[in-house]
Amino acid sequence: MRKRVMTIMSVLLASLSSSFGATSNDFKINHMANESNSVVLEATNKYLLLPIQENAPEAKVGIIKNNVHTGVYSNVRLARERVDYYVPYDISEYRGGYITVDIQGMPQNSICWSNIKFSDTFDTTNIEKFRPSYHHTPAYGWMNDPNGMFYKDGVYHLYFQYNPYGSMWGNMHWGHSTSTDLVNWKNEGVAIAPDAIGTIFSGSCVVDHNNTSGFGEGAVVAFYTSAKPTPWGDCQTQSMAYSLDNGKTFIKYENNPILTSSEKDFRDPKVFWYAPKEHWVMMLAVGQHMEIYSSKNLKDWTKESEFGEGYGCHGGVWECPDLVELPVEGTKEKKWVLICNINPGGPFGGSATQYFVGDFDGSTFTNNYPEETKWMDYGKDHYATVTWNNAPDGRCIAIGWMSNWQYANNIPTLQYRSANTIARDLSLFKQDGSIFLKSEPCKEMVEARKDGRQIKAVNVAKAETISLSPQSDNGAYEVELSINPGKSKEVSFTLSNGKGEKVLMTYDTVKKTLAMDRSKSGEVSFSKDFPAVTEMPVSKSKELKLRLFVDKSSVEAFVNNGEFVMTNCVFPSAPYDMITFESDGNRYKVKNINIYQIK
């Protein structure tokens, strides 16, 4: 097949006013009443490249073949006055025949008609200066919640909420990426697409080693929320699909949906195997509580219990649950952790992740600390955190969406939107008579270090600046250090660049807190909620041990290898290439400073 990229010819513009539309040897455009349009064409290429204008209203785009609608309509912000970028609309399955692209809600004088292209390829070369180096991002389009993660045959699979038709939320699919090291990710395209039951919201995957479902030994079974918009509001039900090729493609279960409810918010199924009772467990987010179900075969589910009323924060809807059993460091004890994402209601506004520590008997979760609200991360940009199924070596590995619903649609990128946090190994630790969740940078982040440089110690009397170059030159690096504050009540240190942009961190030795101020971090004007100061507690030890992961558009701070964590996005015009330590008049020492480039 010949390869070509062809723009719709300018002669089409002259005939837009014709009720019979514009024609060429390859297509015919019809403009009809009430902003209804059709493009009739022979599908000789893989893609239509659709021009997008970010602030335009959504049009509806679908395919008609042999006078029958072939699938779900997509909401696409087609260009009216300008073209911000392109997205590919796959028509490859119709090659060799004629189709009609039905486009509704699009004025006939819009510039999209003269800018639609045909192509057999779509260029995903990175054109974004803020795209991170070692954090997962989609190749293009919008991404939010991580979904369906599982490990099998040496490969980590990461699915995610995905809009392939624009860089703002909508048209929810499951996108798919894979990795062998949790650092470098390969784009695998769309895994599960919308259907007549609904778009594909968040969920989980399990590896069915014992073929309890009958789909096949070792089949990967996906659970997701089918979200169907209606004139009376969304209808959310639970569906399933299975894969016999290790998660590359999925076959939807013929009897979907498998769970229904009259509740408005009924979503995000998290499924895992509970060995003591030899059954599967499903966690579901329902309004502001969780529901727990059980099943022997992954198809038929029985409600066991509810959890949530009177516990934790209820500032917004509960979402994306997880339930994992973890060891308590320094003991032989294990406890269960119920992870609960909430939006809004986070400690610094917008979305965040809370958790509960307790016991689970396969049917009911009991919260051991009913008076406490515990936060998994104290930054503004950590949400929808869930764990990998079937992780190797008994590990419990989590990852979160690195954004906040207050401004996620508006961050200053176009080719893609949103990244995920680095992967984190979870465990528990005891402090002050309570048990807390520890989120340690996954061990693979140590293996990702390159070209390290060590500075043994710096004595700070007034101010001391350390260059982070050359490790910081590509904006992707790690800084590891320990602070012995001496008699200082406040220790300040700043990541900065030559443009005057900076992230200020303040260690209050009296309150035992660490704050991060990103109000002057770079581009902050896109949202009034973005230039914020966040604060987290730290341990009461005499020395503050800190690992900072910086990656072009984010800073993740881990105290004592993850006992307390803070994740914040930043958008500097140049990499932060200096760190400056300042005193409150009392001397202090910064020791064991290690700077690593991460590629």
C-alpha positions in Angstrom: 0.0 0.0 0.0 1.3 3.4 -0.9 2.2 5.6 2.1 0.9 9.2 1.9 0.0 12.2 4.0 -2.7 14.3 2.3 -4.3 17.5 3.6 -7.9 18.2 2.4 -7.4 20.6 -0.5 -8.0 24.3 -0.1 -10.6 24.0 -2.9 -12.9 22.4 -0.4 -13.2 25.7 1.4 -14.8 27.3 -1.6 -17.6 24.8 -1.6 -18.4 24.6 2.1 -21.6 26.6 1.5 -22.9 24.0 -0.9 -25.6 21.8 0.6 -24.3 18.9 -1.5 -20.8 19.3 0.1 -17.3 19.1 -1.3 -15.9 16.2 -3.3 -12.6 14.9 -4.5 -11.4 11.5 -5.8 -10.9 10.4 -2.2 -13.7 11.8 -0.1 -16.9 13.9 -0.1 -17.8 16.3 2.7 -21.5 17.0 3.3 -22.6 19.9 5.5 -26.2 19.6 6.7 -28.6 21.3 9.0 -27.9 21.8 12.7 -24.1 21.4 12.4 -24.4 17.8 11.2 -21.6 16.7 8.8 -20.4 13.6 7.0 -17.1 12.7 5.4 -17.5 9.9 2.8 -14.2 8.3 2.0 -12.4 5.2 0.8 -10.4 3.8 3.7 -7.0 3.5 2.1 -5.0 4.7 5.1 -4.6 3.7 8.7 -5.6 7.0 10.3 -7.5 10.1 9.9 -5.4 12.8 11.6 -7.9 15.1 13.3 -7.0 18.7 14.1 -7.7 19.6 17.8 -8.4 23.0 19.4 -8.1 22.6 23.2 -10.7 25.3 24.1 -13.3 24.3 21.5 -16.6 22.6 22.4 -16.7 18.9 21.8 -18.1 17.5 18.6 -19.2 13.9 18.2 -17.3 11.6 15.8 -18.4 8.1 14.7 -18.2 5.7 11.8 -21.0 4.5 9.6 -20.5 1.4 7.4 -23.2 0.1 5.1 -25.7 2.5 6.7 -25.0 1.1 10.2 -23.2 2.8 13.1 -20.2 0.6 13.8 -19.4 1.6 17.4 -19.4 4.3 20.1 -19.2 8.0 19.2 -16.2 9.8 20.5 -16.2 13.4 21.9 -13.5 15.3 20.0 -12.6 19.0 20.3 -12.2 19.6 16.6 -10.5 22.8 15.5 -12.7 25.8 14.8 -10.3 28.8 14.8 -6.9 27.3 15.3 -5.1 23.9 15.3 -3.2 23.1 18.6 -2.2 19.5 17.7 -3.4 16.4 15.9 -4.8 13.1 17.2 -5.0 9.8 15.1 -8.5 8.3 14.5 -7.9 4.7 13.5 -9.9 3.6 10.4 -7.6 0.6 9.5 -10.2 -2.0 10.1 -12.3 -0.6 7.2 -9.4 -0.6 4.7 -10.5 -1.4 1.1 -14.0 -0.2 1.6 -16.0 3.0 1.8 -17.1 4.5 5.1 -18.8 7.6 6.4 -17.3 9.6 9.2 -20.3 11.1 11.0 -19.4 14.4 12.7 -22.0 16.2 14.7 -21.9 19.6 16.4 -19.3 21.1 14.1 -19.9 24.4 12.2 -19.3 24.3 8.5 -17.0 27.3 8.6 -14.5 25.7 11.0 -10.9 25.3 9.9 -10.9 21.6 10.7 -12.4 20.8 7.3 -9.3 22.1 5.6 -6.9 20.5 8.0 -8.0 16.9 8.3 -5.2 14.6 7.1 -4.8 11.0 6.0 -1.8 9.0 7.1 -0.4 5.5 7.7 1.7 6.8 10.6 1.4 9.1 13.6 4.5 10.9 14.9 4.8 10.5 18.7 8.2 12.1 18.9 8.4 14.1 22.2 7.8 17.8 21.6 7.1 18.7 25.2 9.8 20.2 27.3 8.0 19.2 30.5 7.7 15.5 29.6 9.5 13.6 32.3 12.4 11.2 31.6 11.9 8.4 34.1 8.2 8.7 35.0 5.5 7.0 33.0 3.5 9.2 30.6 1.2 8.4 27.7 2.7 8.7 24.2 0.0 11.3 23.5 -3.4 12.2 24.8 -4.9 12.4 28.3 -4.1 10.0 31.2 -5.5 9.7 34.7 -5.9 6.8 37.1 -3.5 3.8 36.8 -5.6 0.7 36.2 -5.3 -3.1 36.0 -1.6 -3.5 36.9 -0.2 -7.0 37.0 3.1 -8.7 36.7 3.6 -11.8 34.5 6.6 -13.5 32.8 9.0 -10.8 33.8 6.9 -7.9 32.6 5.1 -5.2 34.5 1.8 -4.2 32.9 0.4 -0.8 33.5 -3.0 0.2 32.2 -4.5 3.7 32.7 -7.5 5.9 32.1 -6.9 7.2 28.6 -8.3 9.6 26.1 -6.7 9.0 22.7 -8.7 11.8 21.1 -7.4 14.8 23.0 -5.3 15.9 26.0 -8.3 16.6 28.2 -10.4 14.1 30.1 -13.0 12.2 28.1 -13.6 9.1 26.0 -12.3 6.8 28.7 -10.3 3.8 27.3 -7.7 1.6 29.0 -4.3 2.6 27.6 -1.5 0.1 28.1 2.2 0.3 28.8 4.8 -2.4 29.8 8.1 -2.4 31.5 10.7 -4.8 32.8 12.3 -2.4 35.3 9.4 -0.1 36.5 11.4 2.9 35.1 11.4 2.6 31.3 8.0 2.1 29.7 6.9 0.9 26.3 3.6 2.2 24.8 1.3 -0.7 23.8 -1.6 1.3 22.6 -5.3 0.9 23.6 -6.2 -2.3 25.5 -9.9 -1.9 26.1 -12.2 0.5 24.2 -15.7 1.8 24.9 -18.7 -0.2 23.9 -22.5 0.0 24.0 -22.5 -0.6 27.8 -20.3 2.5 28.4 -16.8 4.0 28.4 -14.1 2.1 30.3 -13.5 3.5 33.8 -11.0 2.4 36.4 -10.5 -1.2 37.6 -8.0 -4.0 38.1 -6.5 -7.2 36.6 -5.8 -10.6 38.2 -3.8 -13.5 36.9 -6.1 -16.5 37.3 -3.5 -19.2 37.9 -6.0 -21.9 38.8 -8.5 -21.2 36.0 -11.3 -20.4 38.5 -13.1 -18.4 35.8 -12.9 -21.1 33.1 -11.2 -18.7 30.7 -7.9 -20.7 30.8 -5.1 -21.4 33.2 -3.1 -18.2 33.7 -5.6 -16.0 31.9 -5.5 -12.3 32.7 -8.9 -11.2 33.8 -9.7 -7.5 33.8 -12.5 -5.8 35.8 -13.6 -2.3 35.0 -16.5 0.1 35.4 -18.7 0.6 32.4 -19.9 4.2 32.6 -22.8 5.0 30.3 -23.9 8.7 30.1 -27.7 9.1 29.8 -29.9 12.2 29.7 -30.7 11.5 33.4 -27.0 11.1 34.5 -24.3 8.5 34.3 -25.1 4.8 34.9 -22.1 2.8 36.3 -21.9 -0.9 36.3 -19.1 -3.5 36.6 -17.8 -5.5 33.6 -15.0 -7.9 32.9 -12.8 -9.0 30.0 -10.1 -11.7 29.7 -6.8 -12.0 27.9 -5.1 -15.1 26.6 -2.0 -13.3 25.3 -0.7 -11.8 28.6 -2.8 -8.6 28.5 -2.1 -7.5 25.0 -5.7 -8.0 23.8 -8.9 -8.6 25.7 -12.1 -10.4 25.0 -15.1 -8.8 26.7 -17.3 -11.2 28.8 -20.5 -12.0 26.9 -22.7 -11.6 30.0 -21.5 -8.1 31.0 -22.3 -6.3 33.3 -21.5 -8.6 36.2 -22.6 -6.2 38.9 -25.2 -3.5 38.9 -26.5 -1.0 41.4 -28.9 1.9 41.8 -26.2 4.0 43.4 -24.9 7.0 41.4 -21.3 6.5 42.2 -20.5 2.7 41.9 -17.1 2.1 40.4 -13.4 1.2 40.4 -13.4 -2.6 41.1 -10.2 -3.9 42.8 -10.0 -7.7 42.8 -7.6 -10.0 44.6 -7.3 -13.6 45.8 -7.9 -14.3 49.5 -6.1 -17.6 50.2 -7.5 -18.5 53.6 -11.1 -18.7 52.3 -10.1 -19.7 48.8 -12.2 -17.0 47.1 -11.8 -13.8 45.2 -12.5 -10.4 46.8 -13.7 -7.3 45.0 -13.5 -3.8 46.6 -15.8 -1.2 45.1 -16.1 2.5 45.7 -19.7 3.5 46.3 -20.3 7.2 47.1 -18.4 7.8 50.4 -18.0 4.2 51.5 -16.5 0.9 50.2 -18.4 -2.3 49.4 -16.7 -5.7 49.7 -17.8 -8.7 47.5 -16.7 -12.3 47.2 -16.7 -14.8 44.4 -15.4 -18.3 43.6 -15.4 -17.9 39.8 -14.8 -14.2 39.1 -18.3 -14.1 37.5 -20.8 -14.4 40.3 -20.4 -12.0 43.2 -21.9 -11.8 46.7 -21.9 -8.7 48.8 -20.1 -9.3 52.1 -19.9 -6.0 53.9 -19.4 -2.2 53.8 -16.7 0.1 55.2 -16.4 3.8 55.6 -19.1 5.5 57.6 -17.6 7.5 60.4 -14.0 6.8 59.4 -11.4 9.1 57.8 -12.1 12.1 55.6 -15.4 12.5 53.7 -14.7 15.8 52.0 -15.5 14.2 48.6 -16.3 11.0 46.8 -14.3 7.9 47.6 -12.6 6.3 44.6 -10.0 3.7 43.5 -9.9 1.4 46.5 -7.2 -1.2 47.3 -6.8 -3.7 50.1 -3.3 -5.2 50.8 -1.7 -7.2 53.5 1.7 -5.9 54.6 4.5 -6.7 57.1 5.1 -4.4 60.0 8.9 -3.6 60.1 10.8 -5.0 63.0 8.1 -7.5 64.0 6.5 -10.7 62.8 3.2 -9.0 62.6 1.1 -8.3 59.4 -1.7 -5.9 59.0 -4.2 -5.0 56.2 -4.2 -1.6 54.6 -7.3 -0.2 52.9 -6.2 2.5 50.4 -8.9 5.0 49.7 -8.5 7.8 47.2 -10.7 10.9 47.8 -11.7 13.9 45.6 -12.0 16.6 46.9 -10.9 16.5 50.5 -7.2 16.3 50.4 -5.1 18.0 53.1 -4.1 20.8 50.8 -7.1 20.9 48.5 -8.4 18.7 45.7 -7.6 15.0 45.4 -5.5 12.9 47.7 -5.0 9.4 49.1 -5.9 8.3 52.6 -5.5 4.9 54.1 -6.7 2.7 57.0 -4.8 0.1 58.9 -6.6 -2.9 60.4 -7.7 -6.5 60.0 -9.5 -8.4 57.2 -11.1 -11.9 57.4 -12.0 -12.2 53.8 -15.4 -10.6 54.3 -15.1 -7.6 56.6 -12.4 -4.9 57.2 -11.9 -3.6 60.7 -10.2 -0.3 61.2 -7.7 -0.5 64.1 -7.3 3.3 64.4 -10.8 4.8 64.1 -9.8 8.2 65.5 -7.0 8.8 62.9 -7.0 10.1 59.4 -3.8 8.9 57.7 -2.5 10.3 54.4 -0.3 8.2 52.0 1.3 11.3 50.5 1.3 15.0 51.7 1.7 16.7 48.3 -1.0 18.0 46.0 -0.1 15.6 43.1 -0.7 12.0 44.3 -4.0 10.3 43.5 -5.6 7.0 42.4 -2.9 5.0 44.0 -3.2 1.2 43.5 -0.9 -1.9 43.6 0.3 -4.5 41.1 -1.3 -7.9 41.2 1.0 -11.0 41.2 4.1 -8.9 42.0 7.3 -10.9 42.3 9.2 -11.9 45.4 6.2 -11.1 47.7 6.6 -7.4 47.0 3.7 -4.9 47.2 4.3 -2.2 44.6 2.1 0.8 44.2 1.9 3.7 41.7 -0.2 6.8 41.6 -1.5 9.5 39.2 0.8 12.5 39.6 -1.8 15.3 39.2 -4.8 16.9 41.0 -8.3 17.3 39.8 -8.2 21.0 40.7 -6.1 21.7 37.6 -5.3 18.4 35.8 -6.9 19.5 32.5 -5.0 22.8 32.4 -1.3 21.9 33.1 1.0 23.6 30.5 1.4 20.6 28.1 -0.5 19.8 24.9 0.9 16.6 23.3 0.1 14.7 26.4 -1.3 15.4 29.9 -0.3 13.8 33.2 2.4 11.4 34.5 2.5 8.7 37.1 4.6 8.8 40.3 7.7 6.6 40.5 6.8 3.1 41.7 6.9 2.6 45.4 7.4 -0.5 47.6 4.9 -0.6 50.5 5.4 -1.8 54.0 4.3 -0.7 57.5 6.2 0.8 60.5 5.3 1.6 64.1 5.6 5.1 65.6 4.0 6.8 68.6 1.7 3.8 69.4 0.3 3.6 65.9 1.1 1.8 62.6 1.8 3.9 59.5 2.2 3.1 55.8 5.8 3.4 54.4 6.1 4.2 50.7 9.7 3.6 49.7 11.1 4.3 46.3 11.1 1.0 44.5 14.5 -0.7 44.5 14.7 -0.3 40.7 15.3 3.5 41.3 18.7 2.7 42.7 19.6 0.7 39.6 18.5 3.6 37.5 21.1 5.9 38.9 23.9 7.1 36.6 27.0 9.2 36.9 26.9 9.7 40.7 28.7 12.4 42.6 29.3 12.6 46.3 29.9 15.5 48.7 30.7 14.2 52.1 29.5 17.2 54.2 28.7 20.9 54.2 28.7 23.1 57.3 26.1 25.8 56.9 26.6 29.0 58.9 24.6 31.4 56.7 24.1 30.1 53.2 25.8 27.4 51.1 25.1 26.7 47.4 25.9 23.4 45.7 25.8 23.0 42.0 23.8 20.0 40.9 25.3 20.0 37.4 26.2 18.0 35.4 23.8 15.4 36.9 20.9 17.9 36.7 21.5 19.0 33.1 18.7 16.9 31.6 16.4 17.9 34.5 16.1 14.3 35.7 18.1 13.4 38.8 18.0 12.3 42.4 19.5 14.1 45.4 20.2 12.1 48.6 21.2 13.8 51.8 21.0 13.9 55.6 20.5 17.0 57.7 21.8 17.3 61.3 20.1 20.5 62.4 22.1 21.1 65.6 20.4 23.9 67.5 18.6 25.3 64.4 14.9 25.6 64.8 14.4 26.1 61.1 16.5 24.7 58.2 15.7 25.9 54.7 17.0 24.6 51.4 16.0 25.6 47.8 16.1 23.9 44.4 16.6 26.7 41.9 17.7 27.7 38.4 19.3 30.7 36.8 15.9 32.1 35.9 15.0 32.8 39.5 12.6 29.9 39.7 12.7 27.8 42.8 11.2 25.2 45.1 11.7 26.2 48.8 11.7 23.4 51.4 11.7 24.2 55.1 12.4 21.7 57.9 10.9 22.9 61.2 12.8 21.1 63.9 10.4 22.1 66.6 7.1 21.1 64.9 8.9 18.2 63.2 7.5 19.1 59.8 8.9 19.5 56.2 7.2 22.0 54.0 7.5 22.5 50.2 6.6 25.9 48.6 6.2 25.8 44.8 4.6 29.3 44.4 7.7 30.5 42.5 8.7 27.2 40.9 8.1 28.3 37.3 4.8 28.4 35.4 2.1 28.6 38.0 -0.5 30.9 36.4 -2.6 28.2 34.8 -4.5 27.7 38.0 -5.2 29.6 41.2 -4.9 26.3 43.1 -1.4 25.4 41.8 1.0 27.8 43.6 0.7 26.1 47.0 2.6 25.2 50.1 2.3 21.6 51.3 3.6 20.2 54.6 4.2 16.8 56.1 5.2 15.4 59.5 8.6 13.9 59.8 10.1 11.5 62.3 11.4 12.7 65.6 15.0 11.4 65.1 17.9 13.9 65.4 18.7 13.6 61.7 16.5 14.1 58.7 17.3 11.7 55.9 15.9 12.8 52.5 15.7 11.5 49.0 14.5 14.0 46.4 13.5 12.8 42.9 13.4 15.6 40.4 12.2 15.0 36.8 11.6 18.0 34.6 8.0 18.6 35.9 7.9 17.0 39.4 9.6 16.8 42.8 9.0 13.8 45.0 10.4 14.0 48.6 10.9 10.8 50.6 11.8 11.2 54.3 13.5 8.2 55.9 13.1 6.2 52.7 9.4 6.7 52.6 8.1 6.9 56.1 6.6 10.3 55.0 6.2 11.3 51.3 5.4 14.5 49.4 4.7 14.7 45.7 4.3 18.0 43.8 4.4 18.9 40.1 6.5 21.9 39.0 7.0 23.5 35.6 10.3 25.4 35.5 11.5 27.0 32.3 15.0 25.4 32.9 16.2 22.6 35.1 16.8 23.3 38.8 20.6 23.1 38.8 21.5 24.4 42.3 20.6 23.6 45.8 21.1 26.3 48.5 21.0 25.7 52.2 20.3 28.6 54.6 20.4 28.8 58.3 18.3 30.7 60.9 21.5 31.9 62.5 22.5 28.6 64.0 25.0 26.3 62.3 24.0 22.9 61.0 25.5 20.2 59.0 24.4 18.5 55.7 26.0 15.1 55.3 26.2 12.3 52.8 25.1 14.4 49.8 24.8 12.1 46.7 23.7 13.5 43.3 22.7 11.0 40.6 21.6 11.5 37.1 18.6 9.3 36.1 18.2 8.5 32.5 
